[in-house]
């Protein structure tokens, strides 16, 4: 029940920050943006203090640990793979152009509109 109250309070803070942005229409833009950021910041802190917020923090920490285990390709591997992809795209574009031109010629021939 307390988590639901915290989430409700967080939602109220977001709405209050947005409302403050519009209520301070005559003020400097920096102040208006700070009001919105303050509302979002307070909402974030309130949400972080819930059970779901704590679970999200654990999930985020584990995600960072897993991301550090990833073996990223070297520069040479990246350039070679990119080259293969570009070559494949060019070959497929040429093949598609040939198929398109062939079908266009066939349709023209079937309709009796051939140029020759």
C-alpha positions as CSV (number, residue, x, y, z in Angstrom):
1,X,0.0,0.0,0.0
2,X,2.8,2.4,0.8
3,X,4.4,1.8,-2.6
4,X,1.1,2.8,-4.3
5,X,1.1,6.0,-2.3
6,X,4.7,6.7,-3.3
7,X,3.9,6.1,-7.0
8,X,0.9,8.4,-6.7
9,X,3.0,11.0,-5.0
10,X,5.6,10.6,-7.8
11,X,2.9,11.1,-10.5
12,X,1.6,14.2,-8.6
13,X,5.2,15.6,-8.7
14,X,5.5,15.0,-12.4
15,X,2.2,16.7,-13.0
16,X,3.2,19.5,-10.6
17,X,6.4,20.0,-12.5
18,X,4.6,20.3,-15.8
19,X,2.0,22.6,-14.3
20,X,4.7,24.7,-12.9
21,X,6.2,25.0,-16.4
22,X,3.0,26.5,-17.7
23,X,2.2,28.6,-14.6
24,X,5.6,30.3,-14.9
25,X,5.0,31.3,-18.5
26,X,6.2,34.8,-17.9
27,X,9.4,33.6,-16.2
28,X,12.8,32.8,-17.8
29,X,12.9,29.5,-19.7
30,X,15.7,28.2,-17.5
31,X,13.5,28.5,-14.4
32,X,10.6,26.8,-16.2
33,X,12.9,23.9,-17.2
34,X,14.3,23.6,-13.7
35,X,10.8,23.3,-12.3
36,X,10.1,20.4,-14.6
37,X,13.4,18.8,-13.9
38,X,12.8,19.2,-10.2
39,X,9.4,17.5,-10.5
40,X,10.9,14.7,-12.4
41,X,13.8,14.4,-9.9
42,X,11.6,14.2,-6.9
43,X,9.3,11.7,-8.7
44,X,12.4,9.6,-9.5
45,X,13.5,9.6,-5.9
46,X,10.1,8.6,-4.7
47,X,9.8,5.8,-7.3
48,X,13.3,4.6,-6.4
49,X,12.3,4.2,-2.7
50,X,9.6,1.6,-3.7
51,X,10.1,-2.2,-3.8
52,X,9.9,-2.0,-7.6
53,X,12.4,0.8,-7.7
54,X,14.9,-1.3,-5.6
55,X,14.3,-4.3,-7.9
56,X,15.0,-2.1,-10.9
57,X,18.2,-0.9,-9.3
58,X,19.4,-4.5,-8.8
59,X,18.4,-5.3,-12.4
60,X,20.3,-2.2,-13.7
61,X,23.5,-3.2,-11.8
62,X,23.3,-6.8,-13.1
63,X,22.8,-5.5,-16.6
64,X,25.9,-3.3,-16.4
65,X,27.9,-6.4,-15.1
66,X,26.7,-8.4,-18.1
67,X,27.5,-5.6,-20.5
68,X,31.1,-5.6,-19.3
69,X,31.4,-9.3,-20.1
70,X,30.6,-8.7,-23.8
71,X,33.6,-9.2,-26.1
72,X,33.4,-6.4,-28.6
73,X,34.8,-6.9,-32.1
74,X,38.1,-5.2,-33.0
75,X,38.3,-2.3,-35.4
76,X,39.6,-4.6,-38.1
77,X,36.7,-7.1,-37.6
78,X,34.2,-4.3,-37.7
79,X,35.5,-2.8,-40.9
80,X,35.6,-6.2,-42.6
81,X,32.0,-7.0,-41.5
82,X,30.8,-3.6,-42.7
83,X,32.5,-4.2,-46.0
84,X,30.8,-7.6,-46.5
85,X,27.4,-6.0,-45.6
86,X,28.0,-3.2,-48.2
87,X,29.1,-5.7,-50.9
88,X,26.0,-7.8,-50.2
89,X,23.7,-4.8,-50.4
90,X,25.3,-3.8,-53.8
91,X,24.9,-7.3,-55.2
92,X,21.3,-7.6,-54.0
93,X,20.5,-4.1,-55.5
94,X,21.9,-5.2,-58.9
95,X,20.0,-8.5,-58.7
96,X,16.8,-6.6,-57.8
97,X,17.3,-4.2,-60.7
98,X,17.8,-7.1,-63.1
99,X,14.6,-8.7,-61.9
100,X,12.7,-5.5,-62.0
101,X,13.9,-4.7,-65.6
102,X,13.0,-8.3,-66.7
103,X,9.5,-8.1,-65.2
104,X,9.0,-4.7,-66.8
105,X,10.0,-6.0,-70.2
106,X,7.8,-9.1,-69.8
107,X,4.8,-7.0,-68.8
108,X,5.3,-4.7,-71.8
109,X,5.7,-7.7,-74.1
110,X,2.5,-9.3,-72.7
111,X,0.6,-6.0,-73.2
112,X,1.9,-5.6,-76.7
113,X,3.7,-2.4,-75.9
114,X,7.2,-3.5,-76.6
115,X,9.5,-0.8,-78.1
116,X,10.7,-3.0,-80.9
